[in-house]
């Protein structure tokens, strides 16, 4: 198998790889690195933990060393946590260059981010929403001279390639729909993670587990950014063995020791299922995925099985044991819901909605008034339909009775 030097990488990059313990390139790196160095657009698809990030970071750093300027590369990623993970790879591999990077994600000060962008960093790693906010509200930077656009993972952001205006290559790193990522395997020591739930449900489940003395931590969009980083760090370091997370944790995050993934409800699309369970069994390790299924989810399970080319096995539980604790669990859940309501958990969501309306040039109060008026109109229409249906129901029996009379007065 060819080494990193045979792929056309400079000696200093080969040395950086050696120091990081990267001895031989993986298949996705063998396929992508030469193509990117040649200036071709590239779409990478591979298993979890196979080195997709390094597959685009290494050739981009080589091209940057030949012609350094800012902003040279823009990386788009769907979650904040993945943005910081990619930035760490750029910093480690690009240390000999004195690489300057900038992370543009929500939950952080936009003014400070705008100042960083104005200093023309070599690499910008951003989530699409916050980057769009900067493009709309600031002219302190430009993406006209960007040479590389990277979408990681690719499928979630393919529509953003139209931002284009690139002189050379567009690189898309995507985690592929590989069936072997989804197969149950024998467990090894690690964490337990459950996901596919709204932020509110996520927080309630975390509170419930703590009530039952399970060491759990939550990760969702309603948390402050510092809290999200702290939660992820505590889970990675095994301070907490259980992570209750929304889909912010389902893409790209590399947590090698996850033992079990639990889907709190069945994903609506097979590819979403594959992304979630891909957090376990990383890079050839072992792991297990469990999905909670109701009678309304059978068609979703069949779609998943068709995609992964394998029938999912039933996970047996003792129903008697479940029934023994069911009442206690329901009581604790209600207690947690009341506590969360008292803490005004949804207040941040409403504030964010108002901020977004202001950025779009709309008056939040007028929008709220308009929505209230539309709701009244819909309610009136609903009441009208109900009255019409009730009238029709009353007339039908009377009409049938009249037809059933064999004769009548002439």
C-alpha positions in Angstrom: 0.0 0.0 0.0 1.2 3.5 -0.9 2.4 5.7 2.0 1.5 9.4 2.5 4.7 10.5 0.6 3.6 8.5 -2.5 0.3 10.4 -2.5 2.2 13.6 -3.3 2.3 15.2 0.2 5.3 17.2 1.3 7.8 15.8 3.8 6.7 18.1 6.6 3.1 16.8 6.3 4.3 13.2 6.2 6.2 14.0 9.4 3.1 15.5 11.1 1.2 12.3 10.2 4.0 10.2 11.7 3.9 12.2 14.9 0.1 11.6 15.1 0.5 7.9 14.6 -0.9 7.9 11.0 1.4 5.4 9.4 -0.6 4.3 6.3 -3.4 6.2 4.4 -6.9 4.7 4.6 -8.9 3.9 1.5 -10.8 7.2 1.6 -7.5 9.1 1.9 -6.0 7.1 -1.0 -8.9 8.2 -3.1 -9.3 11.8 -2.1 -5.8 13.2 -1.4 -4.4 12.9 -5.0 -7.6 14.2 -6.6 -7.7 17.3 -4.3 -4.0 18.0 -5.0 -4.8 17.9 -8.7 -7.5 20.6 -8.2 -10.4 18.3 -8.9 -13.8 18.4 -7.1 -14.1 15.4 -4.8 -16.9 13.5 -3.0 -15.7 11.2 -0.3 -17.8 8.4 1.1 -16.5 6.0 3.8 -17.1 4.2 7.1 -17.1 6.0 10.4 -13.6 6.5 11.9 -11.9 6.0 8.6 -10.0 9.3 8.5 -12.3 11.4 6.3 -11.3 14.7 8.0 -7.6 14.1 7.4 -8.4 13.2 3.8 -9.3 16.9 3.0 -7.2 18.6 5.7 -3.8 17.2 4.4 -4.1 18.3 0.8 -5.6 21.7 1.7 -2.7 22.4 4.1 -0.2 21.5 1.3 -1.9 23.9 -1.2 -2.0 26.6 1.5 1.8 26.2 2.2 2.4 26.8 -1.6 0.3 30.0 -1.8 -0.7 31.2 1.7 -3.5 33.8 2.0 -6.8 34.3 3.8 -9.6 33.3 3.5 -8.2 30.2 1.8 -10.6 27.5 2.8 -14.2 27.4 4.1 -15.5 24.3 5.9 -19.2 24.0 6.4 -20.5 21.6 9.1 -24.0 21.0 10.6 -23.1 21.1 14.3 -21.0 23.3 16.5 -19.2 20.3 18.2 -18.1 18.9 14.8 -16.8 22.4 13.8 -14.5 22.5 16.9 -13.4 18.9 16.2 -12.4 19.7 12.6 -10.6 22.9 13.8 -8.5 20.8 16.1 -7.4 18.6 13.2 -6.4 21.7 11.2 -4.4 23.1 14.2 -2.5 20.0 14.9 -1.6 19.1 11.3 -1.0 22.8 10.3 1.1 23.7 13.3 4.4 24.1 11.3 2.6 26.6 9.1 1.5 28.9 11.9 -2.0 28.3 10.7 -4.7 30.8 11.6 -8.2 29.4 11.9 -11.6 30.9 12.8 -14.7 29.1 14.1 -18.0 30.6 13.3 -20.9 28.9 15.1 -24.0 30.0 17.0 -24.0 30.6 20.7 -20.9 32.8 20.6 -20.4 36.6 20.3 -21.0 37.7 16.7 -18.9 40.9 17.2 -15.9 38.9 18.3 -16.4 36.5 15.4 -16.6 39.4 12.9 -13.3 40.8 14.3 -11.6 37.4 13.8 -12.9 37.2 10.2 -11.6 40.7 9.5 -8.1 39.4 10.3 -8.3 37.1 7.3 -7.7 33.7 8.8 -6.5 30.9 6.5 -9.3 28.5 7.4 -12.9 29.3 8.4 -14.9 26.4 10.0 -18.6 27.4 10.2 -22.1 26.3 10.7 -24.4 27.5 7.8 -26.8 29.5 9.9 -24.3 31.7 11.7 -22.2 32.2 8.6 -25.3 33.4 6.8 -25.9 35.8 9.6 -22.4 37.3 9.1 -22.8 37.5 5.3 -26.1 39.4 5.7 -25.0 41.8 8.5 -21.3 42.4 7.8 -19.0 43.4 5.0 -15.7 43.0 6.9 -14.8 39.8 5.0 -15.4 38.2 1.6 -15.6 34.6 0.3 -14.8 35.6 -3.3 -11.2 34.3 -3.1 -11.9 31.1 -1.3 -10.1 28.2 -3.0 -11.6 25.3 -1.2 -15.1 24.7 0.0 -15.5 21.6 2.3 -18.8 20.2 3.4 -18.5 17.7 6.2 -20.7 15.7 6.3 -21.6 16.2 2.6 -25.3 15.1 2.3 -26.7 17.6 4.8 -25.1 20.5 3.0 -25.0 19.7 -0.7 -27.4 22.6 -1.4 -24.8 25.1 -0.1 -22.3 24.2 -2.9 -24.1 26.8 -5.0 -22.3 29.5 -2.8 -19.4 28.5 -5.1 -17.4 31.4 -6.5 -14.4 29.1 -6.1 -11.4 29.2 -8.3 -10.4 25.6 -7.9 -11.6 22.6 -5.9 -14.7 21.8 -3.9 -14.2 19.0 -1.4 -17.1 17.2 0.2 -16.4 14.7 3.0 -19.4 12.4 3.7 -19.9 9.5 6.0 -21.3 6.7 3.9 -24.3 4.4 4.4 -22.3 1.3 5.2 -24.4 -1.6 6.5 -21.7 -3.0 8.8 -22.0 0.1 11.0 -25.5 -0.9 12.0 -24.9 -4.5 13.0 -25.1 -5.5 16.7 -21.7 -6.5 18.0 -20.5 -7.8 21.3 -20.0 -4.9 23.8 -16.8 -3.5 25.2 -16.3 -0.9 28.0 -17.5 2.5 27.0 -20.4 5.0 27.3 -24.1 4.8 26.7 -25.8 7.4 24.5 -29.4 7.9 23.6 -30.7 10.4 21.0 -33.3 11.4 18.4 -35.4 13.5 20.7 -36.4 17.2 21.1 -34.3 19.3 23.5 -37.1 19.3 26.1 -37.4 15.6 26.1 -33.7 15.2 26.2 -33.4 17.4 29.3 -36.3 15.5 31.0 -34.7 12.1 30.4 -31.4 13.4 31.8 -33.1 14.7 34.9 -34.9 11.4 35.4 -31.7 9.4 35.1 -30.1 11.5 37.7 -33.1 11.0 40.0 -32.4 7.3 39.7 -28.7 7.8 40.5 -27.4 7.2 36.9 -24.5 9.5 36.0 -26.0 11.2 33.0 -25.3 14.4 31.1 -27.4 16.2 28.4 -26.4 17.7 25.1 -28.9 19.8 23.1 -29.4 23.1 21.4 -31.0 24.8 24.4 -27.8 24.7 26.3 -25.2 27.5 26.3 -22.2 26.7 24.1 -19.8 26.4 27.1 -22.2 24.0 28.7 -22.3 21.9 25.5 -18.5 21.7 25.4 -18.3 20.8 29.1 -20.9 18.1 28.7 -19.1 16.5 25.7 -15.7 16.7 27.5 -17.1 15.0 30.6 -18.6 12.2 28.5 -15.4 11.7 26.5 -13.3 11.6 29.7 -15.8 9.0 31.3 -16.8 11.4 34.1 -20.3 10.7 33.0 -21.0 7.3 31.4 -24.4 8.2 29.9 -25.0 11.0 27.3 -28.6 12.0 26.4 -28.3 13.9 23.2 -30.4 15.3 20.3 -29.2 15.0 16.7 -26.4 17.5 17.4 -24.4 14.4 18.4 -25.3 12.2 15.5 -22.9 13.4 12.9 -19.2 13.2 12.7 -18.3 13.3 16.4 -15.5 10.9 17.2 -16.0 9.3 20.6 -14.1 6.0 20.3 -15.3 4.3 23.5 -19.0 4.4 23.0 -20.4 1.0 23.9 -24.1 1.3 23.2 -26.3 3.7 21.2 -30.0 3.8 22.1 -32.5 5.5 19.7 -35.3 6.8 22.0 -37.6 6.7 19.0 -37.3 5.2 15.5 -35.6 7.5 13.0 -37.8 8.6 10.1 -35.1 7.9 7.4 -32.7 5.0 7.2 -29.7 7.3 6.6 -30.5 9.1 9.9 -30.4 5.8 11.6 -27.0 5.0 10.1 -25.6 8.3 11.2 -26.8 7.9 14.8 -25.6 4.3 15.3 -22.3 5.2 13.7 -21.3 6.8 17.0 -20.5 3.3 18.2 -18.3 0.6 16.7 -15.8 3.3 15.5 -12.9 2.4 13.3 -13.4 -1.4 13.6 -14.3 -1.4 17.3 -17.2 -3.3 18.7 -20.6 -1.8 19.8 -24.3 -2.3 19.9 -27.3 -0.2 18.8 -30.8 -0.5 20.3 -33.9 1.2 18.9 -37.2 1.6 20.8 -40.1 0.7 18.4 -43.8 1.2 18.7 -46.6 -0.4 16.6 -46.6 2.7 14.4 -42.9 2.4 13.5 -42.9 -1.0 11.8 -42.7 0.5 8.3 -39.7 2.6 9.4 -37.9 -0.6 10.7 -38.6 -2.3 7.4 -37.0 0.6 5.5 -33.9 0.5 7.8 -33.6 -3.2 7.3 -33.8 -2.8 3.5 -31.1 -0.1 3.6 -28.6 -2.0 5.8 -29.4 -5.4 4.1 -29.9 -7.1 7.5 -32.9 -8.0 9.7 -32.7 -6.3 13.1 -32.9 -8.7 16.0 -35.4 -8.3 18.8 -33.9 -7.2 22.1 -35.6 -9.3 24.9 -36.7 -7.6 28.1 -38.6 -9.0 31.1 -42.0 -7.3 31.0 -42.7 -8.1 34.7 -39.7 -6.2 35.7 -40.7 -3.2 33.6 -44.2 -3.1 35.1 -42.8 -3.1 38.6 -41.1 0.2 38.1 -43.5 1.8 35.5 -45.5 3.8 38.1 -42.4 5.1 39.8 -40.9 6.2 36.5 -44.1 8.0 35.4 -44.2 9.8 38.7 -40.6 10.9 38.4 -41.1 12.0 34.8 -44.0 14.2 35.8 -41.9 15.7 38.7 -39.2 16.6 36.2 -41.6 18.1 33.7 -43.0 20.4 36.5 -39.5 21.4 37.5 -38.6 22.2 33.9 -41.7 24.3 33.4 -40.9 26.3 36.6 -37.4 27.0 35.2 -38.9 28.5 32.0 -37.0 26.1 29.8 -38.6 27.2 26.6 -37.8 30.9 27.1 -34.5 30.8 25.3 -36.2 29.3 22.2 -38.6 32.2 22.1 -35.8 34.7 22.4 -33.9 33.1 19.6 -37.0 33.2 17.4 -37.3 37.0 18.1 -33.6 37.5 17.2 -34.0 35.7 13.9 -37.1 37.8 13.0 -35.1 41.0 13.8 -32.3 39.8 11.5 -34.8 39.2 8.7 -36.0 42.8 9.1 -39.4 41.8 10.7 -41.1 43.1 13.8 -41.4 40.2 16.3 -44.5 41.7 18.0 -46.3 42.3 14.6 -45.4 38.7 13.6 -46.8 37.4 16.9 -50.0 39.4 16.4 -50.3 38.1 12.8 -49.9 34.5 13.9 -52.5 35.0 16.6 -55.0 36.4 14.1 -54.3 33.5 11.7 -54.9 31.0 14.6 -58.3 32.6 15.3 -59.3 32.4 11.7 -58.3 28.7 11.5 -60.2 28.1 14.7 -63.3 29.7 13.2 -63.0 27.6 10.1 -62.6 24.5 12.2 -65.7 25.3 14.2 -67.6 26.0 11.0 -66.5 22.6 9.4 -67.5 20.8 12.6 -71.0 22.4 12.6 -71.5 21.5 8.9 -70.4 17.9 9.5 -72.7 17.7 12.6 -75.7 19.0 10.5 -75.0 16.4 7.8 -74.8 13.6 10.3 -78.2 14.6 11.7 -79.8 14.8 8.3 -78.6 11.4 7.1 -80.5 9.2 9.6 -83.7 11.2 9.0 -83.4 10.7 5.3 -82.7 6.9 5.6 -85.8 6.6 8.0 -88.0 8.3 5.5 -86.9 6.0 2.7 -87.6 2.9 4.8 -91.3 3.7 5.3 -93.2 1.3 2.9 -96.0 3.7 2.2 -97.4 7.0 3.2 -100.2 9.4 2.8 -101.1 10.3 -0.7 
